[in-house]
Amino acid sequence: MTGEKIMTERYEVIVCGGGMVGAATACALAHGGIKVALLDRFNPARQWPQEPIDNRVSALTKASQNILETLGAWPGMVQRGVCAYRDMRVWDARGDGELHFDCADTAFSELGHLVENRVTVAALWDVLDTLSFAHCISPAKVVDMQLNETGRQLVLEDGRILEADLIIAADGRDSALRTMAGISVTGWDYHQDGLVATVSTELSHQSTAWQRFLEEGPLAFLPLNNGQSSIVWTLSSATAKNHLALADKEFLLVLEQASGGILGKMLEVGPRAAVPLRFQYANNYIAERFAVCGDAAHAMHPLAGQGVNAGLLDAAALAELVIQTKQENRPLASTRFLRRYERWRKGDNLMMMASMDVLNKTYAMTTQPLVSLRSAGMNWVNHSALIKAHFNHYAMGLRDDLPKLAKKQICW
Ligand SMILES: Cc1cc2nc3c(=O)[nH]c(=O)nc-3n(C[C@H](O)[C@H](O)[C@H](O)COP(=O)(O)OP(=O)(O)OC[C@H]3O[C@@H](n4cnc5c(N)ncnc54)[C@H](O)[C@@H]3O)c2cc1C
């Protein structure tokens, strides 16, 4: 013991978790003149060799692109590598159902972009470095949280104490802060894993996101800039374990068979990993001087690639309300605006999660009449321009009631 007095560092807002959602939240707040600290237990990588491409990749919607552009992160992402996808093809391995979405049917030149998660994080942290209201603290692991009359305090593993009017937890699916705030979750394990890897294929991906529904779950091939594809393959946890243990050559054969040959021979595969999948939502998004966002609020099945897109909408909505509250000279501890945040985002997120869950269950059905019905439904949607346009719009994140950032408008 040195006998030194531990000083409490004070901020208006502290965001815990500097992943894609937390970093975007902090970035928006700092743009809005809010004194914000962003904490993460790891210091995110900013540079890496061009190859290999990381196997954690996300499909980002137009709405997410709007948010990241308005925050100033998009140029740093483009410089590190983003890949536009212009087409999406979904088909059923057991029936004749198929869906085809084409950007030509929209007002845009692409349906969305595939981006390595680390690219989005690095570009956001780069922007944060340039904002005088932002203070990035990493590595910094939060080990305790207390509520007192003047604010909420966070205790870091190294003994530092930080205090703020408002704490935002963006610390992921297993959020420790959510538990510390006494917020319970509802959820279940899918007993499925998302097997991820980067593969080289004989045929070009044609800037198309391909998804084939198989008995155990969908297999997606997502196009990457260098001609490779990022795969997300939903499998039972047991099968995923077996597939991870296969030698590369054997795995490529199994994958080729599962792909239905759509991209020809599978030539090479990078490191493989499997992420256990959960359906989980926070029963409340807020507590006194506290809010959750991103995966800390909702973890959903990745089959339609909507998790981080939903999280970025949380970030944009929450930041907009905090900035508005400050501009109106009202206290950031006010529960009124926090309730508005919960009302704004919780219903939308639950609807998205429920749709993913129903889709996952629908495609798990194997009895022939149900398979035929499913295929008929897919083909009906595929031939209805109006319904397809509606699906497209929703999948691109362009729905009603979007936060300003998602409409490419500043909120500060
Ligand atoms: C296989 C797979 C494919 C997916 N594909 C897509 C897709 O195509 N499109 C899409 O929209 N979504 C996709 N998702 C979902 C997406 O990956 C998540 O929604 C997203 O990563 C959540 O981001 P986040 O910032 O909320 O949380 P995280 O990425 O989990 O970040 C949490 C951060 O908090 C930090 N942290 C945790 N605890 C502490 C602590 N105590 N103290 C300090 N820091 C802490 C962590 O270090 C981390 O940086 C996919 C998910 C999976 C599993």
The ligand as a MOL file (V3000), in Angstrom:
LIG
                    3D

  0  0  0     0  0            999 V3000
M  V30 BEGIN CTAB
M  V30 COUNTS 53 58 0 0 0
M  V30 BEGIN ATOM
M  V30 1 C -21.5670 -16.4560 -36.1680 0
M  V30 2 C -22.1420 -15.0760 -36.0290 0
M  V30 3 C -22.3650 -14.3160 -37.1610 0
M  V30 4 C -22.9280 -13.0390 -37.0580 0
M  V30 5 N -23.1780 -12.3220 -38.1840 0
M  V30 6 C -23.7700 -11.1200 -38.0810 0
M  V30 7 C -24.0870 -10.3620 -39.2390 0
M  V30 8 O -23.8090 -10.7650 -40.3780 0
M  V30 9 N -24.7150 -9.1630 -39.0880 0
M  V30 10 C -25.0590 -8.6930 -37.8450 0
M  V30 11 O -25.6840 -7.6180 -37.7520 0
M  V30 12 N -24.7560 -9.3780 -36.7330 0
M  V30 13 C -24.1220 -10.5750 -36.8120 0
M  V30 14 N -23.8160 -11.2540 -35.6870 0
M  V30 15 C -24.0790 -10.6490 -34.3740 0
M  V30 16 C -22.9400 -9.6900 -33.9910 0
M  V30 17 O -21.6920 -10.3540 -34.0540 0
M  V30 18 C -23.1660 -9.1480 -32.5860 0
M  V30 19 O -24.4940 -8.6360 -32.5110 0
M  V30 20 C -22.1800 -8.0250 -32.2610 0
M  V30 21 O -20.8590 -8.5060 -32.2660 0
M  V30 22 C -22.4960 -7.4370 -30.8900 0
M  V30 23 O -21.6740 -6.3160 -30.6760 0
M  V30 24 P -21.5830 -5.6440 -29.2350 0
M  V30 25 O -20.6700 -4.4750 -29.4070 0
M  V30 26 O -22.9360 -5.4410 -28.6750 0
M  V30 27 O -20.9190 -6.7470 -28.2990 0
M  V30 28 P -19.4860 -7.4300 -28.3770 0
M  V30 29 O -18.9830 -7.4960 -29.7660 0
M  V30 30 O -19.6060 -8.7160 -27.6100 0
M  V30 31 O -18.5270 -6.4220 -27.5860 0
M  V30 32 C -18.5170 -6.3530 -26.1820 0
M  V30 33 C -17.2430 -5.6360 -25.7380 0
M  V30 34 O -17.2750 -5.4680 -24.3070 0
M  V30 35 C -16.0070 -5.7740 -23.7560 0
M  V30 36 N -16.2300 -6.1960 -22.3590 0
M  V30 37 C -16.9420 -7.2590 -21.9260 0
M  V30 38 N -16.9500 -7.3050 -20.5740 0
M  V30 39 C -16.2220 -6.2530 -20.1370 0
M  V30 40 C -15.8550 -5.7550 -18.8400 0
M  V30 41 N -16.2580 -6.3510 -17.7050 0
M  V30 42 N -15.0850 -4.6390 -18.7400 0
M  V30 43 C -14.6700 -4.0020 -19.8780 0
M  V30 44 N -14.9940 -4.4270 -21.1370 0
M  V30 45 C -15.7620 -5.5330 -21.2690 0
M  V30 46 C -15.4650 -6.8720 -24.6700 0
M  V30 47 O -14.0520 -6.9300 -24.6240 0
M  V30 48 C -15.9800 -6.4300 -26.0520 0
M  V30 49 O -15.0760 -5.6110 -26.7310 0
M  V30 50 C -23.2610 -12.5260 -35.7730 0
M  V30 51 C -23.0270 -13.2930 -34.6360 0
M  V30 52 C -22.4830 -14.5560 -34.7610 0
M  V30 53 C -22.2480 -15.3740 -33.5080 0
M  V30 END ATOM
M  V30 BEGIN BOND
M  V30 1 1 1 2
M  V30 2 1 2 3
M  V30 3 2 2 52
M  V30 4 2 3 4
M  V30 5 1 4 5
M  V30 6 1 4 50
M  V30 7 2 5 6
M  V30 8 1 6 7
M  V30 9 1 6 13
M  V30 10 2 7 8
M  V30 11 1 7 9
M  V30 12 1 9 10
M  V30 13 2 10 11
M  V30 14 1 10 12
M  V30 15 2 12 13
M  V30 16 1 13 14
M  V30 17 1 14 15
M  V30 18 1 14 50
M  V30 19 1 15 16
M  V30 20 1 16 17
M  V30 21 1 16 18
M  V30 22 1 18 19
M  V30 23 1 18 20
M  V30 24 1 20 21
M  V30 25 1 20 22
M  V30 26 1 22 23
M  V30 27 1 23 24
M  V30 28 2 24 25
M  V30 29 1 24 26
M  V30 30 1 24 27
M  V30 31 1 27 28
M  V30 32 2 28 29
M  V30 33 1 28 30
M  V30 34 1 28 31
M  V30 35 1 31 32
M  V30 36 1 32 33
M  V30 37 1 33 34
M  V30 38 1 33 48
M  V30 39 1 34 35
M  V30 40 1 35 36
M  V30 41 1 35 46
M  V30 42 1 36 37
M  V30 43 1 36 45
M  V30 44 2 37 38
M  V30 45 1 38 39
M  V30 46 1 39 40
M  V30 47 2 39 45
M  V30 48 1 40 41
M  V30 49 2 40 42
M  V30 50 1 42 43
M  V30 51 2 43 44
M  V30 52 1 44 45
M  V30 53 1 46 47
M  V30 54 1 46 48
M  V30 55 1 48 49
M  V30 56 2 50 51
M  V30 57 1 51 52
M  V30 58 1 52 53
M  V30 END BOND
M  V30 END CTAB
M  END
